[in-house]
C-alpha cells in the first residue's frame, strides 16, 4: 500500500464559538501535554461521522451541546496513522466545564488568541480561527451636522 493511499484515523478538534470568542482548553493529561492548550475534541470512532464525533466529544469533555459547522483548512499528522482536523462549532446549550483531560478553559478573543501556549498540532488552525472571531469594531468618526 502506498503512503498516499494509507487510510488515516481522524482526531477532531473544535473551534467552539460563542459571542465572537473561541474556547481553549488546557490539557491536564497525559503528562507530556499537561499545561498546554488545545481545541477540545477526540478520536472519530469507526462508523461515526466527523461532525457526530465532534459533538459527542464536546458532550463528554465539556458537558455541552454543540453543532459542528465547517472543517477548517489544513490538517496535522499527530502521529503515523492519526490526523488532526479542526472544525468550527457553535455552542447550543450548557456552560463548558473541564470534565476529562483538561483543568482550565478560557474564552479567547481574536486579540488573545496567541496568549496561550498552544499544542504544536493545533497551531495550524489559528489563522483560520482568527478569521472566524469578531474583529475589533472600528470607532466611527462623529457624524457631522450640516
C-alpha positions as CSV (number, residue, x, y, z in Angstrom):
1,X,0.0,0.0,0.0
2,X,1.5,3.4,-0.9
3,X,1.9,6.2,1.6
4,X,-0.7,8.3,-0.1
5,X,-3.4,5.6,-0.1
6,X,-3.0,4.7,3.6
7,X,-6.2,5.4,5.5
8,X,-5.6,7.7,8.5
9,X,-7.7,7.8,11.5
10,X,-9.1,11.2,12.3
11,X,-9.0,13.1,15.6
12,X,-11.2,16.1,15.5
13,X,-10.8,19.4,17.5
14,X,-13.5,22.0,18.0
15,X,-13.1,25.7,17.5
16,X,-16.1,26.2,19.7
17,X,-17.6,29.6,19.2
18,X,-19.8,31.8,21.3
19,X,-20.3,35.6,21.1
20,X,-17.3,36.2,18.9
21,X,-14.9,34.2,21.2
22,X,-13.4,30.7,20.9
23,X,-12.8,28.2,23.7
24,X,-9.3,27.0,24.5
25,X,-8.8,24.0,26.9
26,X,-5.6,23.4,28.9
27,X,-4.5,19.7,29.0
28,X,-4.1,18.0,32.3
29,X,-3.1,14.6,30.8
30,X,-1.0,12.9,29.5
31,X,2.0,14.4,31.3
32,X,3.8,15.2,28.1
33,X,0.9,17.6,27.1
34,X,-0.1,18.9,30.5
35,X,-0.2,22.7,30.8
36,X,-0.5,23.2,27.0
37,X,-3.7,24.5,25.3
38,X,-5.8,22.9,22.5
39,X,-9.1,22.9,20.8
40,X,-11.1,20.2,22.7
41,X,-12.1,17.1,20.9
42,X,-11.0,13.5,20.3
43,X,-10.9,10.5,18.0
44,X,-13.6,9.7,15.5
45,X,-14.9,6.2,16.2
46,X,-15.4,3.6,13.4
47,X,-18.7,4.2,11.7
48,X,-19.1,7.7,13.2
49,X,-19.1,10.8,11.1
50,X,-16.7,13.6,11.9
51,X,-19.4,16.1,12.9
52,X,-21.1,13.5,15.1
53,X,-17.8,12.6,16.8
54,X,-17.1,16.3,17.5
55,X,-20.5,16.8,19.0
56,X,-20.1,13.6,21.2
57,X,-16.6,14.6,22.3
58,X,-17.8,18.1,23.4
59,X,-20.6,16.5,25.4
60,X,-18.1,14.1,27.1
61,X,-15.3,16.5,27.7
62,X,-17.2,19.7,28.4
63,X,-20.8,18.8,29.2
64,X,-22.2,21.0,26.5
65,X,-24.4,20.6,23.4
66,X,-22.8,21.9,20.2
67,X,-23.3,21.8,16.5
68,X,-20.4,21.2,14.1
69,X,-20.2,23.7,11.3
70,X,-17.3,23.6,8.9
71,X,-13.9,21.9,8.7
72,X,-11.1,24.5,8.7
73,X,-8.4,24.2,6.0
74,X,-5.4,22.0,6.7
75,X,-4.6,19.0,8.9
76,X,-1.8,17.9,11.2
77,X,-0.4,14.4,11.4
78,X,-0.3,13.8,15.2
79,X,1.5,10.5,14.7
80,X,1.7,7.9,12.0
81,X,-1.9,7.0,11.0
82,X,-3.6,9.7,13.1
83,X,-4.5,13.1,11.6
84,X,-6.0,16.1,13.3
85,X,-8.8,18.1,11.7
86,X,-10.2,21.3,13.3
87,X,-13.9,22.1,12.8
88,X,-15.8,25.3,13.8
89,X,-18.7,24.6,16.1
90,X,-21.5,26.6,17.7
91,X,-22.3,26.3,21.4
92,X,-26.0,25.4,21.6
93,X,-26.6,24.7,25.3
94,X,-24.7,24.5,28.6
95,X,-21.7,26.2,30.1
96,X,-18.4,24.3,29.4
97,X,-16.7,22.7,32.3
98,X,-13.5,20.6,32.1
99,X,-14.7,17.1,32.7
100,X,-11.9,15.0,31.0
101,X,-8.3,15.6,30.3
102,X,-8.4,19.4,31.0
103,X,-8.0,21.5,34.1
104,X,-8.9,25.0,32.7
105,X,-10.9,26.6,30.0
106,X,-10.7,30.1,28.5
107,X,-12.8,32.0,26.1
108,X,-10.4,33.9,23.8
109,X,-11.0,37.0,21.7
110,X,-9.1,37.4,18.4
111,X,-6.5,39.7,20.2
112,X,-5.9,37.0,22.9
113,X,-5.6,34.0,20.5
114,X,-1.9,33.8,20.8
115,X,-1.7,34.5,24.5
116,X,-1.8,30.8,25.5
117,X,0.8,28.0,24.8
118,X,-1.0,26.0,22.1
119,X,0.0,22.5,21.3
120,X,2.1,22.4,18.2
121,X,-0.6,20.3,16.4
122,X,-3.3,22.9,17.0
123,X,-1.3,25.9,15.7
124,X,-2.0,25.3,12.0
125,X,-5.7,26.3,12.6
126,X,-5.0,29.6,14.5
127,X,-5.1,31.9,11.4
128,X,-8.4,30.2,10.3
129,X,-9.9,30.5,13.8
130,X,-8.9,34.2,13.9
131,X,-10.9,34.8,10.8
132,X,-14.0,33.4,12.5
133,X,-13.7,35.7,15.5
134,X,-15.4,39.1,15.8
135,X,-12.9,41.7,14.7
136,X,-12.5,44.9,16.8
137,X,-15.2,47.3,16.0
138,X,-13.6,50.5,14.5
139,X,-14.7,53.7,16.0
140,X,-16.8,55.7,13.6
141,X,-16.0,59.4,13.2
142,X,-18.6,61.6,14.8
143,X,-21.4,62.5,12.4
144,X,-21.1,66.0,11.0
145,X,-24.1,68.2,11.1
146,X,-25.0,70.3,8.2
